[in-house]
Amino acid sequence: MATEHSRGIAAQAWCDPRTSHLGMIPELAEVFAETLDRYRDAILWLYDQPSFTLKGKAWEHWHEIRDTLLK
């Protein structure tokens, strides 16, 4: 189950001028919100790891997630 915060972010997609003419699809919004939560959880977990140091293993994974989201 997605957090309310992520659901709000997902719902904003239907407020965008490019998509505001489309009807909201609640199932799609929920899946998108759950995906946002998984990324958030992964980032928080990585940040709390002892290897979250420059060139550490968690640091490398954090960069992978960051790069995926910023493409």
Helices and strands as residue ranges (DSSP letters): H 4-12, G 13-15, H 26-47, H 57-70
